[in-house]
Amino acid sequence: MLFETKSEVDIHEMSPLALAFVGDAVLELLVRARLVGTTRLQPNRLHTVATHYVSAHAQNLELAVIEPMLTDAEAAVLRRGKNASKATVAKHATVQEYRASTGFECLLGWLYLQGRNDRIQELFDALWEGYQPE
């Protein structure tokens, strides 16, 4: 953890989009670290492969893999993130994919800010095993 964890109350008061902002970085770092640790790809190829895991389309599919594993509290955070209103839309994703990816990132940000790195790793390992990029 790079900074102190927040209390449940502090996190509950945060905007779902702020949680998604953190969660986006968490997912990006997990994917990049896994690719660097498990492949011998050149940097430009690493970036290309990473995008197959972090795009809104991919996150929507990854969410289908881990959603059955979520606790009630995690599912509530996911819903909160999906329902957050955004002023922008993704260029290469449907509205459903964009909302799902925001929910997924919100969940990761929520877990990260609580210091629940073991749970993040458990979910990430499951999606890495269960999702095959196109």
Residue pairs with C-beta under 8 A, 6 or more apart in sequence:
1 112
1 115
1 117
5 113
5 114
5 115
6 14
6 113
6 114
8 114
11 19
11 110
11 113
11 114
14 113
15 84
16 77
16 80
16 81
16 83
16 84
16 102
16 106
17 84
17 86
17 102
17 106
18 109
19 77
19 81
19 105
19 106
19 107
19 109
19 110
19 113
20 81
20 84
20 102
20 103
20 105
20 106
20 109
21 105
21 109
22 105
22 108
22 109
22 112
22 113
23 104
23 105
23 106
23 107
23 108
23 109
23 110
23 112
24 54
24 105
24 108
24 109
26 105
26 108
26 109
26 112
26 120
27 53
27 54
27 59
27 104
27 105
27 108
27 124
28 50
28 54
30 120
30 124
31 50
31 53
31 54
32 46
32 50
34 124
34 128
35 41
35 46
35 49
35 50
36 46
39 46
39 49
41 49
49 133
52 58
52 133
52 134
53 62
53 131
53 133
55 92
55 93
55 101
56 90
56 92
56 93
56 97
56 98
56 100
56 101
57 92
57 93
57 97
58 131
58 133
59 97
59 100
59 101
59 104
59 105
60 93
60 96
60 97
60 100
60 101
60 104
61 131
62 104
62 127
62 130
62 131
63 78
63 100
63 101
63 103
63 104
65 126
65 127
65 130
65 131
66 123
66 126
66 127
66 130
67 75
67 78
69 122
69 123
69 126
70 78
70 107
74 107
74 110
74 111
77 106
77 107
77 110
78 103
78 104
78 106
78 107
79 103
80 103
80 106
81 102
81 103
81 104
81 105
81 106
81 107
82 99
82 100
82 102
82 103
82 106
83 99
83 103
84 102
84 106
86 98
86 102
89 95
89 98
90 97
90 98
90 101
93 101
108 120
108 123
111 117
111 119
111 120
111 123
112 120
